């Protein structure tokens, strides 16, 4: 009988230590999961911020090149590069006939003001439907911007 009581006490002590160990491990895992969630949320916020900055920069670069050629006048031209993606996402560039603004669209939309709405796109990836001219940017492209009689031309550079 004494042997049985001693064995029960020893087994219950082991069971108590095992239960405490499981509770500690569970708490550590819960804290680790909460930390990972917070870190992931910060990562997503930083990624969205980077994407927003890159999209804004792309719209501003296009507008600055067009505005510079527009203000210099007849016969001037220069080159700039459209990158293949905005932080890994494909995008399009839009111009509206009666609106002096360039729009860059991906998951978000960015815009920048232009001095003129007289823009003609002669690039292979341009489509004009109604009032909208769309440049489908599917790879990195070098673009020539030129001014001929007050009309701004966008052309592929081969």
Helices and strands as residue ranges (DSSP letters): H 2-72, E 77-82, E 91-96, E 99-105, E 109-113, E 119-121, E 126-129, E 132-137, E 141-148, E 151-156
